[in-house]
Amino acid sequence: MNKLFTACSSGVAWVFALLWVFPLLYAFWAAFHSADYATSFQLFAPLEINNFIKAWDQAPFVRYMLNTFAISLLTLIGQLIVCTLAAYALARIEFRGRALIFSLIIMQLMVTPEILIVENYQTLAQLRLIDTYFAVAIPYMASAFGIFLLRQSFKSVPMDLENAAKLEGCNLLQIIWKVYVPLAKPTYVAYALVSISTHWNNFLWPLVATNTENSRPLTVGLSIFGAPESGVDWGVICAGTLISIGPLLAVFILFQRQFIQSFMHAGIK
């Protein structure tokens, strides 16, 4: 009975895995074949890279990639600073209303960012930050998930280590930097991976907050690049998609073992 259950579970897992990876496989097929073979799957169809050349010439992918990298990095740096300080306060500092504040932060996980688009846009417009990297990054810097994850990690650090640091003359920021941050390294790595992949692929808010190529990320640039009024060539669109996801895909393939270990040590299931 157990063997049958295991076999069924494995079969279902393989089915879902194939359904998940099928769009990516099609993107590879269409990108490396001409339009004549994009929808006719012939095993020995000739391979070509003309779609990548066309895609690269039609859109400033280098600029889009630099913008995406800058936005993702700026968002991550802001999140690590805000989440670290907030997590330490909620984990170690006794103050009135701490439980209530933590509950409100957890409730933020149930609020989708799209609900706040109008308010965020009005606020950033008043600050004259629209069409900048900060406009895309600021609304995500106070991450409820990051605060929760780091708080749980900080609570597992023995108080004896903090007391020893105080005896050595460390101030509060030095205690956080020299005691808590090193011990929570796997959590930081795991969270950084989640953050970068999320904001690398973020679309709706960057679409609202950016107007020009100076700050437009890959996702927004690719949507304009593949708009119907410019003509639909699935081979070129798939090539542009692979160019967009290429950096993340390459990093994951090269460091997948380190990624999995970081998630396991951080306790993310």
Buried (B, 14 or more C-beta within 10 A) or exposed (E): EEEEEEEEEEEEEEEEEEEEEEEBEBBBBBBBBBEEBBEEEEEEBEEBEBBBEBBBEBBBBEBBBEBBBBBBBBBBEBBBEBBBBBBBBBBBEEEEEEEEBBEEBEEBEEEEEEEEBEEBBEBBEEEEBBBBBBBBBBBBBBBBBBBBBBBBBBEEBEEEBBEEBBEEEBEBEEBBBBBBBEBBEBBBBBBBBBBBBBBBBBEEBBBBBBEEBEBBBBBBBBEEBBEEEEEEBBBBBBBBBBBBBEBBEEBEEEEEEEBEBBBEBBEBE
